[in-house]
């Protein structure tokens, strides 16, 4: 605005000087004034444009400052992320090294976490009593044939089976087997409980006069022998499932004999794996 005023003043001085040299016509005077006004308007427009450009320059400068600040913050954040990535990679590398050492080390437990020493002892016991029970190392299951273990309709354990179960209790009560949990499950075939002696026995035991009651009584009888062999009662769970879980056809005598059984499941504190599952492959190392 000062520039416009100054130009206007110069123009006015020029007009005065022009008039002072002699008389001029009104037409020329008006023309000079018009030109002066046009110059004033042009200068005002230029000043307005200059002000607009100045505002844009200031805005761009502020945006550039903000961009520089954001870039600096991005660099700081990137540096922090890189440090965290390096820490995670270092921890992963350590875990992978530990895993590889475990994979390469000879296995000390079976698929169900049972120590190899205990598994070997049970296998030896099975070889000593081949007809009394079967041992599945993969699942940690011992299966006792009820016809060899008990008299018909009874929960009294026969001598050979009692001896085998007592020795099993000795294995499970050793320090190396202290973490092993024991589940004893009784099973029957589909033949109904009809013998008066069996019904009376189950009544005295507080059990139902049924296959369910008989399976419970037999599971508890086996558990009692393990407890007498110093296996902590807190490690033993018993249940009877009656005829609900057959492993053979109940339409034949042979199938019924297979279904009459007591199973002992052993589970250790190691990492369990499903029976017959394929060996797990080593994990792929991610690209960092």
C-alpha positions in Angstrom: 0.0 0.0 0.0 2.9 2.3 0.7 4.2 1.6 -2.8 0.8 2.5 -4.3 0.7 5.7 -2.4 4.1 6.6 -3.4 3.4 6.0 -7.1 0.2 8.0 -6.8 2.1 10.8 -5.3 4.7 10.8 -8.1 1.9 10.7 -10.7 0.3 13.7 -8.9 3.5 15.6 -8.8 3.9 14.9 -12.5 0.5 16.2 -13.2 1.2 19.4 -11.2 4.5 19.8 -13.0 2.8 19.3 -16.3 0.2 21.9 -15.5 2.8 24.3 -14.3 4.6 24.5 -17.6 1.6 25.9 -19.3 -2.0 25.7 -19.8 -3.4 22.3 -20.9 -6.8 21.3 -22.1 -9.3 19.6 -19.8 -9.2 16.6 -22.1 -5.5 16.0 -21.6 -5.9 16.6 -17.9 -8.6 14.0 -17.6 -6.5 11.6 -19.7 -3.6 11.9 -17.3 -5.8 11.4 -14.3 -7.3 8.3 -15.9 -3.9 6.8 -16.6 -2.9 7.5 -13.0 -6.0 5.7 -11.7 -5.3 2.8 -14.0 -1.7 2.6 -12.8 -3.0 2.7 -9.2 -5.4 -0.2 -9.8 -2.7 -2.2 -11.6 -0.3 -1.7 -8.7 -3.0 -2.7 -6.2 -3.7 -5.9 -8.2 0.0 -6.7 -8.2 0.2 -6.1 -4.4 -2.8 -8.4 -3.9 -1.1 -11.0 -6.1 2.1 -10.6 -4.2 0.3 -11.0 -0.9 -1.4 -14.2 -2.2 1.9 -15.6 -3.4 3.5 -14.7 0.0 0.8 -16.7 1.8 1.3 -19.7 -0.5 5.1 -19.5 0.1 4.5 -19.4 3.8 2.1 -22.3 3.7 4.5 -24.4 1.6 7.3 -23.5 4.0 5.2 -24.7 6.9 4.3 -27.9 5.0 7.9 -28.5 4.3 8.7 -28.1 8.0 5.9 -30.5 8.9 7.2 -33.0 6.3 10.7 -32.8 7.6 9.4 -33.3 11.2 7.4 -36.4 10.0 10.4 -37.8 8.2 12.5 -37.4 11.4 9.8 -39.1 13.4 9.6 -41.9 10.8 13.4 -42.4 11.0 13.2 -42.6 14.8 10.3 -45.1 14.6 12.1 -47.2 12.0 15.2 -47.3 14.2 13.1 -48.5 17.1 11.4 -51.2 15.0 14.7 -52.4 13.7 16.0 -52.7 17.2 12.9 -54.7 18.2 13.3 -56.9 15.1 16.9 -57.6 16.0 15.8 -58.6 19.5 13.1 -60.9 18.3 15.4 -62.5 15.7 18.0 -63.1 18.4 15.4 -64.7 20.7 14.1 -66.8 17.8 17.6 -68.0 16.9 18.1 -69.0 20.5 14.8 -70.9 20.7 15.6 -72.6 17.4 19.1 -73.6 18.6 17.5 -75.1 21.8 14.9 -76.9 19.7 17.5 -78.4 17.4 19.5 -79.6 20.5 16.3 -81.3 21.8 15.6 -82.9 18.4 19.1 -84.2 18.1 19.2 -85.5 21.7 18.1 -89.1 22.3 14.5 -89.3 23.4 14.0 -89.9 27.1 10.2 -90.2 27.1 7.6 -92.0 25.2 4.8 -90.4 23.2 2.8 -90.0 26.3 5.6 -88.5 28.4 6.5 -91.8 30.2 10.3 -92.0 30.9 12.0 -94.5 28.7 13.2 -96.4 31.8 9.7 -96.9 33.0 8.6 -98.0 29.5 11.4 -100.6 29.4 10.4 -102.0 32.8 6.7 -102.3 31.8 7.8 -104.0 28.6 9.9 -106.5 30.6 6.9 -107.1 32.9 4.7 -107.8 29.8 7.2 -110.4 28.6 7.1 -112.0 32.1 3.3 -112.1 32.0 2.5 -112.4 28.3 -1.0 -113.8 28.6 -2.1 -111.5 31.4 -2.0 -108.1 29.7 -0.9 -106.3 26.5 1.1 -103.1 26.5 0.9 -100.4 23.9 3.9 -98.1 24.3 2.6 -95.5 21.9 -0.5 -94.8 24.0 0.8 -95.9 27.4 -2.1 -98.4 27.7 -2.0 -101.7 29.5 -5.0 -104.0 28.7 -5.9 -106.8 31.1 -8.2 -109.5 29.8 -11.0 -109.7 32.4 -11.4 -113.5 32.0 -7.8 -113.9 33.0 -7.9 -111.2 35.6 -11.2 -112.1 37.3 -13.6 -115.0 37.8 -16.9 -114.7 36.0 -19.1 -112.1 37.7 -16.5 -111.3 40.3 -14.2 -108.4 41.2 -11.7 -110.7 42.9 -8.3 -110.5 41.0 -6.8 -113.9 40.2 -3.2 -114.7 41.4 -1.3 -114.2 38.2 -3.0 -110.9 37.4 -2.6 -109.7 41.0 1.2 -110.5 40.9 1.5 -108.6 37.6 -0.4 -105.6 38.9 1.6 -105.6 42.1 4.8 -105.5 40.2 3.4 -102.7 38.0 2.7 -100.8 41.2 6.3 -101.2 42.2 7.4 -99.7 38.9 5.0 -96.8 39.2 5.9 -96.1 42.8 9.6 -95.6 42.0 11.0 -92.0 42.0 11.5 -92.0 38.2 7.8 -92.6 37.7 6.4 -90.2 40.3 5.0 -87.8 37.7 3.0 -90.5 35.9 -0.8 -90.3 36.3 -2.8 -93.5 36.3 -6.3 -94.0 35.0 -8.0 -97.4 35.5 -11.1 -98.1 33.3 -13.3 -101.2 33.5 -15.3 -102.6 30.5 -17.8 -105.4 30.1 -19.6 -107.1 27.2 -23.3 -106.8 26.6 -24.4 -109.8 28.7 -26.6 -108.7 31.6 -25.7 -109.2 35.2 -27.9 -112.1 36.3 -25.9 -114.2 38.9 -27.3 -113.8 42.4 -23.8 -113.8 43.8 -22.7 -111.0 41.5 -25.9 -109.0 42.3 -25.3 -109.4 46.0 -21.6 -108.5 45.7 -22.5 -105.2 43.8 -25.1 -104.5 46.4 -22.6 -104.8 49.2 -20.2 -102.5 47.3 -22.9 -99.9 46.8 -22.9 -100.5 43.1 -25.8 -100.9 40.6 -26.5 -104.5 39.7 -25.5 -103.9 36.1 -22.6 -104.0 33.7 -21.8 -100.4 34.7 -21.6 -101.4 38.4 -19.5 -104.5 37.6 -17.0 -102.4 35.5 -16.7 -99.9 38.3 -16.0 -102.6 40.9 -13.3 -104.2 38.8 -11.5 -101.0 38.0 -11.5 -100.1 41.7 -10.2 -103.6 42.6 -7.2 -103.1 40.3 -6.6 -99.6 41.7 -6.6 -101.0 45.2 -3.7 -103.4 44.3 -1.7 -100.4 42.9 -2.3 -98.4 46.1 -1.2 -101.4 48.2 2.0 -101.4 46.1 2.7 -97.8 47.3 1.3 -95.9 44.3 -0.1 -92.6 45.7 -3.9 -92.7 45.6 -3.8 -89.0 44.4 -2.3 -90.2 41.1 -5.0 -92.8 40.4 -8.4 -92.3 38.8 -10.9 -95.1 38.3 -14.1 -95.3 36.3 -16.3 -98.0 34.8 -17.9 -97.6 31.4 -19.8 -100.9 31.3 -20.6 -102.1 27.7 -20.4 -98.6 26.1 -16.9 -98.9 24.6 -16.6 -102.3 22.8 -13.5 -103.1 20.8 -15.0 -106.1 19.1 -18.4 -107.5 18.0 -20.6 -108.6 21.0 -22.4 -111.1 18.7 -19.6 -113.7 19.1 -18.1 -115.3 22.2 -14.6 -114.3 21.0 -15.7 -110.6 20.6 -17.4 -110.6 24.0 -14.2 -112.0 25.6 -12.2 -109.1 24.1 -14.7 -106.5 25.4 -14.5 -107.8 28.9 -11.3 -106.0 30.0 -9.7 -103.5 32.4 -7.4 -100.9 30.9 -4.8 -98.9 32.6 -3.7 -95.6 31.0 -0.4 -94.1 32.0 0.3 -90.4 31.2 3.6 -88.7 32.1 4.6 -85.1 32.4 6.4 -85.0 29.1 4.8 -83.7 25.9 2.1 -86.1 24.7 1.7 -87.0 21.1 -1.2 -89.0 19.5 -0.5 -92.6 18.9 1.0 -93.5 15.5 1.2 -89.8 14.5 3.9 -89.0 12.0 7.0 -87.3 13.3 6.8 -83.6 13.3 9.0 -81.8 10.8 11.4 -79.1 11.9 9.9 -75.7 11.7 11.0 -73.5 8.7 13.2 -70.6 9.6 11.5 -67.4 8.7 13.3 -64.8 6.6 14.2 -61.8 8.6 
